Amino acid sequence: MSTPEERILAWVYLSRVVLGPCAPLAALIDAVGVIEAARAVREHDLPDALRGPTEARRDADRVADDLAAIVRLGGRVVTPDDPEWPAWRMLGLTRLIDDPDGSAPLVLWVRGAASLTACTERAVAVVGTRCASGYGAHATTELAGDLAARGWTVVSGAAYGIDAIAHRAALAVGGTTVAVLACGLDRPYPLQHARLLAEIAETGLVVSEYPPGITAHRHHFLARNRLIAGLADAVLVTEAGVRSGARNTVKWGRRLGRPTLAVPGPITSALSVGCHRMIREGEAVLVTDVEEVISEAGPLRLDDVGSQGSGTHRTKRN
């Protein structure tokens, strides 16, 4: 029988091997357990679907270095074996087995003393353009600040623009905020937000599925968006242009059964075209104040999670 320490070592090893979502590996772990899955990867005893995703890094055993790095940062690794693991939040992702980019993370690297499950008990993801206008900044500050003041956690990606504004609005009212990164926690991105991330970690959490030392790449951001949506009760877009990455987060929110919301802007503003399109095409519900956001957001009850996976939509919201 494996010990907790052996299981942690196996989880951390596999986290570096695949660097992100890997549905075939998640299926293997479910079938044989994490210890046996790690052994199979090391010894190349794998089905064809896993040979490619594990080929490049299966011999890179940096478990001790990764664990030492996260400790130096004042963080920890949270695995599906831990009580802190947000299991019901991740449930929707575990069911997206047909999407290679949609599986649950193997582990979550976490910086901050707060509990991950507690921080995401009632949460709204607030996302939008990296080039926020004065209007977008005002709307985001009002909505994110009001949500945080009412005890809702604000989840975002710590990027320029709307993300950073949402985090700062939550901090300004003494609320809780969670930043989800597309890189290792020791490689803050953007670098100019290193201080902001440190402030977030003081009362909230900074989270990533990538081990220490990993720099951000474009596909990491797309994968990161599913976690932003998954850790929240709803996805709120406060300002977005026609090609904003926020639409990708909305896509994940819809796939996971989360309410997706958008704030309208001036009809003359190119920075609100994305919000208007999502509203017009039925991808997002129009909201203008915190009461409307909370009414749509929930909270989602634990006894309703199962209905999402069965194809029904009987979610009950308070």
VMD Tcl script that draws the C-alpha trace (Angstrom):
set ca {
  {0.00 0.00 0.00}
  {1.39 3.40 -0.98}
  {2.10 6.14 1.55}
  {0.83 9.74 1.23}
  {4.42 10.85 0.56}
  {4.81 8.38 -2.29}
  {1.56 9.54 -3.83}
  {2.60 13.21 -3.66}
  {5.89 12.37 -5.39}
  {3.98 10.54 -8.12}
  {1.53 13.41 -8.66}
  {4.34 15.99 -8.85}
  {6.35 13.86 -11.26}
  {3.38 13.46 -13.61}
  {2.54 17.16 -13.37}
  {5.87 18.03 -14.96}
  {5.72 15.23 -17.51}
  {2.54 16.50 -19.19}
  {2.58 20.23 -18.28}
  {-1.15 20.85 -18.47}
  {-4.35 18.96 -19.22}
  {-3.93 15.40 -20.47}
  {-7.14 13.40 -20.69}
  {-5.43 10.05 -21.51}
  {-3.18 10.31 -18.45}
  {-6.12 11.28 -16.25}
  {-7.95 8.19 -17.51}
  {-4.92 6.01 -16.77}
  {-4.69 7.37 -13.21}
  {-8.39 6.67 -12.69}
  {-7.89 3.12 -13.93}
  {-4.70 2.06 -12.13}
  {-3.93 4.76 -9.55}
  {-1.32 7.49 -9.52}
  {1.56 5.29 -8.31}
  {1.12 2.72 -11.06}
  {0.54 5.45 -13.65}
  {3.83 7.11 -12.69}
  {5.63 3.78 -12.95}
  {4.12 3.14 -16.40}
  {5.24 6.55 -17.64}
  {8.79 6.08 -16.31}
  {9.12 2.61 -17.80}
  {7.45 3.48 -21.13}
  {4.78 0.87 -20.43}
  {2.00 2.92 -21.95}
  {-0.90 2.80 -24.40}
  {-0.28 4.56 -27.71}
  {-2.41 7.56 -26.72}
  {0.08 8.41 -23.97}
  {3.38 7.78 -25.69}
  {3.43 11.14 -27.48}
  {2.29 13.38 -24.59}
  {4.88 11.88 -22.21}
  {7.80 11.33 -24.58}
  {9.63 14.64 -24.11}
  {9.77 14.78 -20.31}
  {9.25 11.26 -18.96}
  {12.94 11.07 -17.99}
  {12.99 14.50 -16.32}
  {12.57 13.66 -12.65}
  {12.68 17.05 -10.87}
  {10.28 16.22 -8.07}
  {12.63 17.22 -5.23}
  {13.54 20.50 -6.95}
  {9.90 21.33 -7.68}
  {8.81 20.71 -4.11}
  {11.73 22.73 -2.74}
  {10.90 25.61 -5.11}
  {7.26 25.81 -4.06}
  {8.22 25.72 -0.38}
  {10.68 28.60 -0.90}
  {7.82 30.56 -2.42}
  {5.68 29.94 0.63}
  {3.36 27.68 -1.32}
  {2.31 24.06 -1.59}
  {1.08 21.48 -4.04}
  {-2.55 20.39 -3.74}
  {-3.43 16.99 -5.21}
  {-6.76 15.18 -5.68}
  {-5.87 13.21 -2.52}
  {-6.00 16.35 -0.36}
  {-9.08 17.55 1.57}
  {-8.33 20.99 0.10}
  {-8.82 19.75 -3.46}
  {-11.89 21.51 -4.99}
  {-13.37 18.21 -6.14}
  {-16.86 19.36 -7.03}
  {-15.47 22.38 -8.88}
  {-13.30 20.07 -10.97}
  {-16.09 17.55 -11.57}
  {-17.22 19.13 -14.81}
  {-13.70 19.03 -16.21}
  {-13.28 15.35 -15.38}
  {-16.26 14.64 -17.62}
  {-14.89 16.39 -20.70}
  {-13.05 13.24 -21.75}
  {-13.67 13.96 -25.44}
  {-11.66 17.19 -25.31}
  {-7.85 16.90 -25.09}
  {-7.71 20.41 -23.60}
  {-10.58 19.93 -21.20}
  {-9.53 17.49 -18.52}
  {-9.06 18.42 -14.87}
  {-5.55 19.44 -13.76}
  {-3.42 16.69 -12.26}
  {-2.40 18.95 -9.36}
  {-2.68 22.59 -8.42}
  {0.34 24.57 -7.27}
  {-0.91 27.08 -4.71}
  {0.60 30.16 -3.08}
  {-1.19 31.65 -0.07}
  {-2.37 30.39 3.30}
  {-6.09 30.37 2.53}
  {-7.97 27.15 1.80}
  {-8.61 26.51 -1.88}
  {-12.02 24.98 -1.21}
  {-13.03 27.82 1.10}
  {-11.88 30.51 -1.35}
  {-13.94 29.02 -4.16}
  {-17.08 28.23 -2.17}
  {-18.77 31.34 -3.61}
  {-16.89 32.81 -6.52}
  {-17.34 34.77 -9.73}
  {-14.77 34.89 -12.52}
  {-14.30 38.46 -13.77}
  {-12.48 38.73 -17.10}
  {-12.12 41.00 -20.10}
  {-9.85 43.01 -22.35}
  {-6.20 43.73 -21.58}
  {-6.67 47.31 -22.86}
  {-9.45 48.51 -20.60}
  {-11.12 51.86 -21.22}
  {-12.11 54.24 -18.44}
  {-15.63 52.87 -18.72}
  {-14.44 49.27 -18.47}
  {-12.25 50.06 -15.49}
  {-15.15 51.77 -13.72}
  {-17.61 48.93 -14.40}
  {-15.09 46.32 -13.29}
  {-14.14 48.17 -10.12}
  {-17.79 48.62 -9.15}
  {-18.87 45.04 -9.86}
  {-15.79 43.21 -8.58}
  {-15.61 45.43 -5.51}
  {-19.29 44.93 -4.70}
  {-19.00 41.17 -5.15}
  {-15.97 40.97 -2.87}
  {-17.62 43.20 -0.26}
  {-20.54 40.75 -0.16}
  {-18.29 37.79 0.49}
  {-17.85 36.51 -3.05}
  {-14.37 35.57 -4.21}
  {-13.22 37.26 -7.41}
  {-11.36 34.85 -9.71}
  {-9.29 36.14 -12.62}
  {-6.05 35.65 -14.52}
  {-3.81 38.49 -13.25}
  {-3.35 39.85 -16.79}
  {-3.20 43.52 -17.73}
  {-6.46 45.40 -17.96}
  {-9.70 43.95 -16.62}
  {-8.05 41.05 -14.75}
  {-5.76 43.27 -12.69}
  {-8.52 45.81 -12.09}
  {-10.81 43.07 -10.76}
  {-8.13 41.73 -8.41}
  {-7.33 45.20 -7.09}
  {-11.00 46.04 -6.58}
  {-11.44 42.96 -4.42}
  {-8.31 43.74 -2.40}
  {-9.40 47.37 -1.91}
  {-12.53 46.32 -0.03}
  {-10.76 43.67 2.03}
  {-12.24 40.85 -0.03}
  {-10.81 37.61 -1.33}
  {-9.43 37.11 -4.81}
  {-7.82 34.18 -6.62}
  {-5.37 34.59 -9.51}
  {-4.96 31.66 -11.91}
  {-1.67 31.74 -13.82}
  {-0.53 30.14 -17.07}
  {3.01 29.58 -15.76}
  {4.90 28.41 -12.72}
  {4.22 30.41 -9.58}
  {7.87 31.48 -9.42}
  {7.57 33.05 -12.88}
  {4.94 35.78 -12.40}
  {3.35 36.85 -15.67}
  {3.29 39.65 -16.48}
  {6.41 40.39 -14.48}
  {5.10 43.85 -13.64}
  {2.35 42.19 -11.58}
  {4.73 40.43 -9.19}
  {3.77 42.80 -6.38}
  {0.06 42.41 -7.13}
  {0.40 38.63 -6.97}
  {2.20 38.89 -3.64}
  {-0.66 41.02 -2.30}
  {-3.23 38.53 -3.57}
  {-1.40 35.68 -1.82}
  {-1.54 37.50 1.51}
  {-5.31 37.08 1.84}
  {-6.30 34.95 -1.14}
  {-4.53 32.54 -3.46}
  {-2.37 32.40 -6.56}
  {-2.91 29.11 -8.41}
  {-1.40 27.28 -11.37}
  {-1.41 23.77 -12.80}
  {2.16 24.29 -14.01}
  {5.16 23.40 -11.82}
  {7.81 25.94 -10.82}
  {10.08 27.22 -13.55}
  {7.56 26.93 -16.40}
  {7.18 30.08 -18.47}
  {3.89 31.11 -20.05}
  {3.07 30.08 -23.63}
  {0.02 30.91 -25.72}
  {-1.64 27.50 -25.36}
  {-1.16 27.70 -21.58}
  {-3.47 30.72 -21.46}
  {-6.22 28.88 -23.32}
  {-5.90 25.95 -20.92}
  {-5.79 28.35 -17.95}
  {-9.16 29.79 -18.97}
  {-10.94 26.51 -18.22}
  {-9.66 26.70 -14.62}
  {-10.82 30.30 -14.22}
  {-14.29 29.20 -15.32}
  {-14.18 25.96 -13.35}
  {-13.27 27.57 -10.03}
  {-16.22 29.97 -10.16}
  {-20.01 29.90 -10.00}
  {-20.29 32.22 -13.01}
  {-18.18 33.99 -15.62}
  {-18.60 37.76 -15.92}
  {-17.11 39.75 -18.83}
  {-17.04 43.45 -18.05}
  {-15.43 44.71 -21.28}
  {-14.26 42.80 -24.34}
  {-13.36 43.59 -27.92}
  {-14.30 41.45 -30.87}
  {-11.26 39.16 -30.50}
  {-10.93 39.17 -26.73}
  {-9.67 36.01 -25.06}
  {-12.50 36.46 -22.57}
  {-14.77 34.75 -25.09}
  {-12.71 31.59 -24.64}
  {-13.36 31.72 -20.90}
  {-17.07 32.16 -21.62}
  {-16.92 29.09 -23.87}
  {-15.50 27.06 -21.00}
  {-18.07 28.47 -18.62}
  {-20.90 27.37 -20.91}
  {-19.40 23.90 -21.34}
  {-19.16 23.53 -17.57}
  {-22.73 24.66 -17.00}
  {-21.76 28.00 -15.43}
  {-23.87 31.11 -16.04}
  {-22.05 33.44 -18.42}
  {-22.68 37.16 -18.09}
  {-21.61 40.32 -19.92}
  {-21.77 44.05 -19.23}
  {-22.94 46.20 -22.15}
  {-20.91 49.23 -23.13}
  {-21.23 52.27 -25.38}
  {-22.33 51.32 -28.90}
  {-19.48 53.48 -30.20}
  {-16.78 51.57 -28.29}
  {-14.78 48.89 -30.09}
  {-13.83 47.55 -26.66}
  {-17.44 46.50 -26.00}
  {-18.12 44.80 -29.34}
  {-17.26 41.40 -27.89}
  {-19.69 41.82 -24.99}
  {-22.45 42.97 -27.34}
  {-21.89 40.04 -29.67}
  {-21.98 37.52 -26.80}
  {-25.23 39.05 -25.55}
  {-26.78 39.22 -29.03}
  {-25.84 35.63 -29.88}
  {-27.07 34.22 -26.58}
  {-23.65 33.35 -25.22}
  {-23.99 35.68 -22.23}
  {-26.77 37.26 -20.17}
  {-26.78 41.05 -19.97}
  {-26.06 42.35 -16.45}
  {-25.63 45.89 -15.18}
  {-25.25 45.65 -11.40}
  {-24.11 43.32 -8.64}
  {-27.66 42.22 -7.78}
  {-28.13 40.88 -11.29}
  {-24.77 39.12 -11.18}
  {-25.53 37.41 -7.87}
  {-29.02 36.47 -9.04}
  {-27.53 34.65 -12.02}
  {-24.50 33.24 -10.21}
  {-26.18 31.18 -7.56}
  {-24.58 29.86 -5.55}
  {-24.60 26.46 -7.20}
  {-25.52 23.78 -4.68}
  {-23.54 20.59 -4.21}
  {-26.58 18.38 -4.77}
  {-27.03 19.83 -8.24}
  {-23.57 19.08 -9.62}
  {-24.57 15.60 -10.75}
  {-27.39 16.92 -12.90}
  {-24.91 18.87 -15.05}
  {-23.21 15.71 -16.20}
  {-26.48 13.89 -16.93}
  {-27.51 16.36 -19.61}
  {-30.26 17.99 -17.53}
  {-30.30 21.60 -16.38}
  {-32.13 21.49 -13.07}
  {-29.59 23.59 -11.19}
  {-31.10 25.40 -8.22}
  {-29.91 28.88 -7.43}
  {-30.59 30.94 -4.34}
}
mol new
graphics top color blue
foreach p $ca { graphics top sphere $p radius 0.5 }
foreach p [lrange $ca 0 end-1] q [lrange $ca 1 end] { graphics top cylinder $p $q radius 0.2 }
display resetview
